[in-house]
Amino acid sequence: MDARARITVSGLVQGVFFRREITDLARRLGVAGWVRNLPDGRVEALAEGQKSKLEELIRFCYVGPSGARVRNVEVEWSVCTGEFHGFKITR
């Protein structure tokens, strides 16, 4: 079953290749959507795909790339809209 997840990650998550790593993993998993840095230092992602694949992406967010220090991960689930094709870094 497809789903949508808005993921917000806080901590030391900017400047450590967090967005690139999420993008690479999302593409490998076949998840669509985007990821961006927020002005307050958090990283936000909006992703759609198989729920099991989204859960795998979320598990990565709790750890992040080697330079990251994740403090908190928030996830909001909703209905998949199918509006995304591919996964990209956005502003």
N, C-alpha and C positions, 0 to 999 in steps of 0.2 A: 504494500500500500504506500502510495506517495504522500508526502507531508511537506510542510514548510516550517523552518526553524529560524528565528531571529536570535543570533548569538552575540552576546556582549561580553568581552573579556577585559578585565582590569588588572593592573599591576604594572610591571615593567614589560610592556608588550609592543611598544613602538621603537623602531630603530634596531630591531633584532631579527628582521626577516620574517616576522609573524605572518604578514599578509601573503608573502610569496609562498611560504610553507603551506598555509591553508589552501591557497590557489592550486598548488601542485597536487595536494592530497585530494581536493575536491574533484579535480579533473581525472585523477586516477580512479576515483570512486564512481564517476559518472554523475556527480552532483552538479546542479546548475545554480547560478546566482552571482553574488558579488561580495567583496570584503573591502573595508575602508578604515582608515584611521579617523578617530573622532578628535575634535579640538581639546577635549579634557584628558587626553592620553590613553583612552580606551581604544580597543579595536572592535568593530561591529561587522558581522556577516549576516547576510540573508541568503539562505540556501534552500533548495527544493530537490527532492528526490526520494528514493526508497527510504523509509524510516530507519532501517538498519544501517544504511550508509550514512545518514545524517547523524545517527548515534555514534558512529565511528569517528566522524568529523568532530563531534562535540568532545569525545574522549581525548582527541589530540589537543583541543583547546585548553584542557585542564593542565597540560604539560607544556605545550608550545615548543618552539625551537630551543636549541641549547642555551642561548643567551637570555631567554625570557624568564621572568619571575612572575608567574600567574598568581594573583591574589583572589580573584573571584570570577566565576563564569555564570552568566544568567542566560536562560533559554526560554523563549516564548514559542510555543507550538501553535500552528494554525493550519488552515486548509491550503493545499497546493493549488496554485493558480495556473501553472504551466507557462508563465510569462517569460521565463529566462531560457536562453540557449547558450550553453557554455558557462564558464565561471571566470570572472575577471576581477581585477583590482580597480576600484573606482575612487572617486573623491567625494 
